[in-house]
Amino acid sequence: MNKKILGVMLVLLMVPMGLMAMSHGDHGKGAAMDHGKMDNGKMDHGKMDHGGGMGMGGDMIMLQDEEINGVMGSAHMMDVRAKMAEHGMTMTHHLMVSFMNTEGEPLTKGTVAVKVEAPDGTVSKPIMMMGMSGAFGADITLDQPGMYHFKIGTKLADGEKRTFHFHHQN
């Protein structure tokens, strides 16, 4: 059983690496996106076609981008319930968030945690998000229909605490 759990965790760690390797523009054709050429530095991730879930069985779900005190947070999720269920786990989604400063440089060092507010109003305890491939990720359970809110607290390398808010209709 421990080997199965370890295997799932390794697969989940590899997924973000593959996702980060893909460019936002040509997805796997090697062209990097110039974030400086975007409208006001913002990108509408919701309109992008990201295809399948890199072997995890689910599509990528792009969440909103949010800027807090000079740091842009970009979040997305993948539905991983089928793979987790194969190993007796109840988590349904893998949540990832990446951060960059106003110069477009990735911020990859620091502490990040998420609290998930379910549609029924219950709020999870903080879930630590592991740094992986230039982003931070955690497995979460979204088992109710309705609106979920993700409060992501950060203390990045600059030492400033920030709270980002993302949401998703399940």
C-alpha positions as CSV (number, residue, x, y, z in Angstrom):
1,M,0.0,0.0,0.0
2,N,2.8,2.4,0.8
3,K,4.4,1.7,-2.6
4,K,1.1,2.6,-4.3
5,I,0.9,5.9,-2.3
6,L,4.5,6.7,-3.2
7,G,3.8,5.9,-6.8
8,V,0.8,8.2,-6.9
9,M,2.8,11.0,-5.2
10,L,5.6,10.6,-7.8
11,V,3.1,10.8,-10.6
12,L,1.6,13.9,-9.1
13,L,5.0,15.5,-8.8
14,M,5.8,14.7,-12.4
15,V,2.6,16.2,-13.8
16,P,3.5,19.8,-12.8
17,M,7.0,19.4,-14.4
18,G,5.4,18.4,-17.7
19,L,2.9,21.3,-17.4
20,M,5.6,23.8,-16.6
21,A,7.6,22.6,-19.6
22,M,4.8,23.3,-21.9
23,S,4.6,26.9,-23.1
24,H,1.4,28.8,-22.8
25,G,1.5,29.7,-26.5
26,D,2.3,26.6,-28.5
27,H,2.0,23.8,-25.9
28,G,5.0,21.6,-26.5
29,K,6.3,23.2,-29.7
30,G,9.1,25.0,-27.7
31,A,7.9,28.6,-28.1
32,A,8.0,30.5,-24.9
33,M,5.4,33.1,-24.1
34,D,6.5,36.7,-23.6
35,H,4.4,37.8,-20.6
36,G,5.6,41.4,-21.3
37,K,3.5,41.5,-24.5
38,M,0.2,40.6,-22.8
39,D,-2.5,43.2,-22.3
40,N,-1.6,44.9,-19.1
41,G,0.4,41.9,-18.1
42,K,-2.8,39.8,-17.8
43,M,-3.8,36.6,-19.6
44,D,-7.2,35.0,-19.9
45,H,-6.3,31.4,-19.0
46,G,-10.0,30.4,-19.2
47,K,-10.1,30.8,-23.0
48,M,-7.0,28.6,-23.6
49,D,-7.4,25.0,-24.8
50,H,-5.0,22.9,-22.6
51,G,-6.2,19.5,-23.8
52,G,-6.0,16.4,-21.6
53,G,-4.5,15.9,-18.2
54,M,-1.0,14.6,-18.9
55,G,-2.0,11.0,-18.2
56,M,-4.0,11.9,-15.0
57,G,-7.3,11.5,-16.8
58,G,-8.7,15.0,-16.2
59,D,-8.7,18.3,-18.1
60,M,-6.9,21.3,-16.8
61,I,-9.2,23.8,-15.1
62,M,-7.8,27.4,-15.3
63,L,-8.6,29.6,-12.4
64,Q,-8.4,33.4,-12.2
65,D,-5.1,35.4,-12.0
66,E,-4.8,37.8,-9.1
67,E,-2.2,40.5,-8.4
68,I,-1.5,41.3,-4.7
69,N,1.2,43.9,-3.8
70,G,3.3,43.5,-6.9
71,V,3.0,39.7,-7.1
72,M,0.8,37.9,-9.7
73,G,-0.7,34.6,-8.7
74,S,-1.9,32.2,-11.4
75,A,-3.8,29.1,-10.4
76,H,-5.1,25.9,-12.1
77,M,-6.4,22.5,-11.1
78,M,-6.6,19.1,-12.6
79,D,-9.3,16.5,-11.9
80,V,-7.4,13.5,-10.5
81,R,-10.2,11.6,-8.8
82,A,-9.9,8.5,-11.0
83,K,-6.2,8.0,-10.4
84,M,-6.6,8.7,-6.7
85,A,-9.5,6.3,-6.4
86,E,-7.4,3.6,-8.0
87,H,-5.2,3.9,-4.9
88,G,-7.9,4.2,-2.4
89,M,-7.6,8.0,-1.9
90,T,-10.4,10.5,-1.7
91,M,-8.7,13.6,-3.1
92,T,-10.4,14.8,-6.3
93,H,-8.2,17.6,-7.6
94,H,-4.6,18.8,-7.8
95,L,-4.4,22.5,-7.2
96,M,-1.3,24.4,-8.4
97,V,-0.4,28.1,-8.2
98,S,2.6,30.0,-9.6
99,F,3.8,33.5,-8.7
100,M,5.7,36.1,-10.6
101,N,6.9,39.6,-9.8
102,T,6.1,42.7,-11.9
103,E,9.2,42.1,-13.9
104,G,7.8,38.7,-15.0
105,E,10.4,36.7,-12.9
106,P,9.0,33.6,-11.3
107,L,8.9,33.5,-7.5
108,T,9.6,29.9,-6.4
109,K,10.8,30.2,-2.8
110,G,8.7,30.6,0.3
111,T,5.8,29.1,2.2
112,V,2.4,28.6,0.7
113,A,-0.8,27.1,2.1
114,V,-4.4,26.9,1.0
115,K,-7.7,26.9,2.9
116,V,-10.6,25.5,0.9
117,E,-14.1,26.8,1.6
118,A,-16.8,24.3,0.4
119,P,-20.2,25.3,-0.9
120,D,-21.7,24.4,2.4
121,G,-19.5,27.0,4.1
122,T,-17.1,24.6,5.8
123,V,-13.5,25.7,5.7
124,S,-10.6,23.3,5.7
125,K,-7.6,23.6,7.9
126,P,-4.6,25.0,6.1
127,I,-3.1,22.6,3.6
128,M,0.6,23.1,2.9
129,M,1.4,23.5,-0.8
130,M,4.7,21.8,-1.9
131,G,7.1,23.7,-4.1
132,M,7.5,21.8,-7.4
133,S,8.8,22.8,-10.8
134,G,8.5,26.6,-10.2
135,A,5.0,26.4,-8.7
136,F,3.3,25.2,-5.5
137,G,0.8,22.3,-5.4
138,A,-1.5,20.3,-3.2
139,D,-4.2,17.6,-3.5
140,I,-7.6,18.7,-2.4
141,T,-11.1,17.2,-2.2
142,L,-14.0,19.0,-4.0
143,D,-16.9,16.6,-3.3
144,Q,-19.9,19.0,-3.3
145,P,-21.6,20.8,-6.2
146,G,-21.4,24.5,-6.0
147,M,-18.9,27.4,-5.5
148,Y,-15.5,26.7,-3.9
149,H,-13.2,29.4,-2.6
150,F,-9.5,28.9,-2.3
151,K,-7.7,31.3,0.1
152,I,-4.0,30.9,-0.6
153,G,-1.7,32.5,2.1
154,T,1.9,33.1,1.1
155,K,5.1,34.3,2.6
156,L,7.4,34.3,-0.4
157,A,11.2,35.1,-0.4
158,D,10.6,38.9,0.1
159,G,9.1,38.1,3.5
160,E,5.8,39.9,2.8
161,K,2.6,38.0,3.7
162,R,-0.1,38.0,0.9
163,T,-3.4,36.2,0.6
164,F,-4.7,35.3,-2.8
165,H,-8.4,34.3,-3.5
166,F,-9.4,32.0,-6.3
167,H,-12.8,30.4,-6.9
168,H,-14.3,27.5,-8.9
169,Q,-17.8,26.4,-9.6
170,N,-17.9,22.6,-9.2
